[in-house]
Amino acid sequence: SQQGEEDPQALSIQEGENATMNCSYKTSINNLQWYRQNSGRGLVHLILIRSNEREKHSGRLRVTLDTSKKSSSLLITASRAADTASYFCATDVLSGNTPLVFGKGTRLSVIA
Amino acid sequence: DAGITQSPRHKVTETGTPVTLRCHQTENHRYMYWYRQDPGHGLRLIHYSYGVKDTDKGEVSDGYSVSRSKTEDFLLTLESATSSQTSVYFCAISSGTIGANVLTFGAGSRLTVL
């Protein structure tokens, strides 16, 4: 069964606006990761946030993690048409190398 | 997709035939994974490997087998393909850094079972 669930399933915004996607998960985690998938391509790792971190930034990306609520959010600021893609959260549920469990993804469309 | 290649990229086959998908890496990573991606289901783990000849089942392993005889190659075999195995299959690799198990994905193999 899915560990992470992204919300919303789809999001459409204008270029220049901010995009926020949320991920909820069920069990305790070691870290949470976000990946992007362009149409017809493999997933690409964006950012990792550890369970003892609350916020992390990478360029126009901002990720927050609330372990008490078992949720994370991905904010993309000043969106561009090139940000159009599906975004997945993935949870590392145990320490070590347990395979990541992916959510179903949020499909983001950025309209120029 | 540097360092990881999947073959074939596209395949059409008939129900009941065996199919083998290959994942090849040049990164010398210890961990290799096979996921399938279907609309409405996201990515689901089929099998994974944590070393040569060391493999384990994932969430949706029924009807699939894997082999890893060399570090660089991880094969996924559908013993007798069914229409429910029509999907896009992704291979992924990781170095296995403790607490930072970041995956690098291949470009995917689209399989259609008629």
Interface residues (C-beta under 8 A of the other chain):
Chain A: S1 Q2 N30 N31 Q33 Y35 G40 R41 G42 L43 V44 H45 L48 R50 F88 A90 D92 S95 G96 N97 T98 P99 L100 V101 F102 G103 K104 G105
Chain B: D1 Y31 Y33 Y35 G40 H41 G42 L43 R44 L45 Y48 Y50 G58 E59 F90 A92 S94 G96 I98 G99 A100 N101 V102 L103 T104 F105 G106 A107 G108
